[in-house]
Amino acid sequence: MVDANEGRVYVRRRGRMTAAQVRAVETLWDRYVVDPGDDRVAIDGIYPREAPLGLEIGFGMGRELAEWAREAPDWNLLGIEVYRPGIGALLNACDTTGIENVRVVDGDAVSFLKRLGDEVVNEVRVLFPDPWPKKRHHRRRLVNASFLDVLARVLVPDGEVLVATDWQPYADEIAFVFEDHAAFRGERRDHVEAAHSRLTPFERKGLAAGHTVSDFRFRRIG
Ligand SMILES: C[S@@+](CC[C@H](N)C(=O)[O-])C[C@H]1O[C@@H](n2cnc3c(N)ncnc32)[C@H](O)[C@@H]1O
């Protein structure tokens, strides 16, 4: 799919769905998945209460987002993903474990973020974005200067961005674009062993392949 504004491309992977994921999509869609429409997004129309807002972009199978929801029941969380089996898996997890504070957008994160108001998001997580290793595919990478411009606008002052990758050329590019951006200050931590007990599927694969994982935590400065 092509973003008409910037020629940026994202790929909607099909992937086989399990019977449980199909069932979840059929029965739980209306409860958790929001249709943001084509205009400005009104966050207060999405949740039944006012609360800090956290976004996870590209949540994959959704385990990290479900954990975040359990740890932060007083936050409103929004997962944005284009991978239908992952959406099904997350809907299942929300339903079976009674998670109420998560909503899902089935679509491109960048076009969603562009339609959000100013200073409405408290934290954004981007865990193991597709690395697009081939040079001719680098323009597909999610984390770049124009993505940071959008994050800087939608984050509240002091709002946080967490990014992780196991692809070192991408890690160096991420470090560069954050350090080069006037709106962010933060740090990078590299590790070759699990630095915490919760690993996403892509983090597990990267460490098993002997890759260094880089964790970034940046704050939007005032
Ligand atoms: C490499 S996977 C990582 C999944 C998960 N975060 C993990 O660590 O296991 C990247 C995910 O980002 C999703 N994705 C890629 N571009 C996206 C976009 N523009 N908007 C929303 N999701 C996107 C993909 O569908 C995929 O599930």
The ligand as a Gaussian input file, in Angstrom:
#p B3LYP/6-31G(d) Opt

LIG

0 1
 C        8.669000      -7.312000      12.767000
 S        7.019000      -7.288000      13.279000
 C        7.169000      -7.051000      15.046000
 C        5.944000      -7.506000      15.803000
 C        6.021000      -7.379000      17.324000
 N        6.117000      -5.988000      17.735000
 C        7.172000      -8.184000      17.872000
 O        8.143000      -7.586000      18.371000
 O        7.099000      -9.414000      17.840000
 C        6.464000      -5.694000      12.733000
 C        4.969000      -5.524000      12.797000
 O        4.631000      -4.198000      12.420000
 C        3.459000      -4.232000      11.614000
 N        3.464000      -3.012000      10.787000
 C        4.358000      -2.701000       9.814000
 N        4.088000      -1.501000       9.282000
 C        2.973000      -1.039000       9.920000
 C        2.197000       0.147000       9.790000
 N        2.520000       1.100000       8.907000
 N        1.126000       0.306000      10.597000
 C        0.800000      -0.655000      11.502000
 N        1.508000      -1.807000      11.669000
 C        2.576000      -1.995000      10.890000
 C        3.596000      -5.516000      10.816000
 O        2.345000      -5.978000      10.349000
 C        4.218000      -6.453000      11.845000
 O        3.265000      -7.183000      12.583000

